[in-house]
């Protein structure tokens, strides 16, 4: 029951990310997203999609069980987080021209 709940939680978080305004408490908080509304918005738009996809994969993984379930839950989520950190940095560098 825990694994499907995690999948649903990731989907819900993805839904909420799309609506999050820049703040210091929730969201994808990197130095670059916190420095720019544009970087925040673009990172969270993509983050919303990636978190919902990660949640869907977690739901699929919950039915497979075992190691496959853990891989389908944590690999997409960790990959998404790492990608979003790099993505926010690239967006910030493009915006500031440095």
C-alpha positions as a printed NumPy array, in Angstrom:
array([[  0.   ,   0.   ,   0.   ],
       [  2.965,   2.313,   0.55 ],
       [  4.355,   2.145,  -2.995],
       [  1.142,   3.18 ,  -4.799],
       [  0.739,   5.967,  -2.244],
       [  4.22 ,   7.25 ,  -3.125],
       [  3.284,   7.28 ,  -6.803],
       [  0.13 ,   9.255,  -6.09 ],
       [  2.107,  11.624,  -3.863],
       [  4.602,  12.342,  -6.668],
       [  1.741,  12.994,  -9.092],
       [  0.116,  15.373,  -6.589],
       [  3.418,  17.176,  -5.96 ],
       [  3.845,  17.525,  -9.719],
       [  0.406,  19.084,  -9.96 ],
       [  1.237,  21.556,  -7.186],
       [  4.641,  22.488,  -8.624],
       [  3.018,  24.012, -11.687],
       [  1.181,  26.504,  -9.474],
       [  3.962,  27.329,  -6.993],
       [  5.162,  30.912,  -6.895],
       [  8.762,  31.721,  -5.994],
       [  9.341,  31.289,  -2.255],
       [ 11.895,  29.936,   0.213],
       [  9.748,  27.117,   1.652],
       [  8.373,  24.831,  -1.071],
       [  9.342,  23.927,  -4.596],
       [ 12.58 ,  23.344,  -6.453],
       [ 14.758,  25.735,  -4.504],
       [ 18.156,  26.274,  -6.055],
       [ 20.139,  29.512,  -5.946],
       [ 19.122,  30.056,  -9.578],
       [ 15.377,  29.492,  -9.195],
       [ 15.329,  31.736,  -6.139],
       [ 17.094,  34.517,  -8.075],
       [ 14.68 ,  34.752, -10.997],
       [ 10.933,  34.442, -11.489],
       [ 11.507,  33.31 , -15.076],
       [ 13.902,  30.53 , -14.068],
       [ 11.551,  29.525, -11.241],
       [  8.535,  29.336, -13.557],
       [ 10.275,  27.418, -16.341],
       [ 11.948,  24.986, -13.944],
       [  8.658,  24.313, -12.167],
       [  6.751,  23.838, -15.418],
       [  9.18 ,  21.105, -16.433],
       [  9.396,  19.81 , -12.861],
       [  5.636,  19.406, -12.792],
       [  5.737,  17.136, -15.834],
       [  8.74 ,  15.147, -14.599],
       [  7.262,  14.592, -11.135],
       [  3.949,  13.428, -12.589],
       [  5.776,  11.039, -14.93 ],
       [  7.862,   9.785, -12.   ],
       [  4.655,   9.222, -10.06 ],
       [  3.137,   7.272, -12.941],
       [  6.255,   5.087, -13.144],
       [  6.108,   4.579,  -9.382],
       [  2.507,   3.399,  -9.727],
       [  3.561,   0.946, -12.424],
       [  6.479,  -0.167, -10.285],
       [  4.241,  -0.805,  -7.311],
       [  2.578,  -3.628,  -9.256],
       [  5.841,  -5.232, -10.317],
       [  7.259,  -5.664,  -6.821],
       [ 10.801,  -6.321,  -5.659],
       [ 13.847,  -4.589,  -7.045],
       [ 12.001,  -3.492, -10.175],
       [  9.541,  -1.555,  -8.032],
       [ 12.317,   0.26 ,  -6.207],
       [ 14.07 ,   1.1  ,  -9.465],
       [ 10.875,   2.437, -11.055],
       [ 10.239,   4.593,  -8.007],
       [ 13.621,   6.047,  -7.12 ],
       [ 15.606,   6.206, -10.372],
       [ 13.122,   8.464, -12.237],
       [ 12.644,  10.664,  -9.182],
       [ 16.362,  11.1  ,  -8.469],
       [ 17.077,  11.58 , -12.181],
       [ 14.372,  14.232, -12.396],
       [ 15.705,  16.111,  -9.399],
       [ 19.28 ,  16.067, -10.688],
       [ 18.15 ,  17.129, -14.155],
       [ 16.071,  20.01 , -12.75 ],
       [ 19.002,  21.354, -10.738],
       [ 21.187,  21.401, -13.859],
       [ 18.304,  22.775, -15.957],
       [ 17.755,  25.68 , -13.543],
       [ 21.476,  26.507, -13.69 ],
       [ 21.469,  26.513, -17.505],
       [ 18.355,  28.705, -17.632],
       [ 19.897,  31.161, -15.18 ],
       [ 23.127,  31.37 , -17.171],
       [ 21.155,  32.009, -20.379],
       [ 19.061,  34.678, -18.688],
       [ 22.014,  36.524, -17.187],
       [ 24.241,  36.076, -20.227],
       [ 27.113,  34.659, -18.207]])
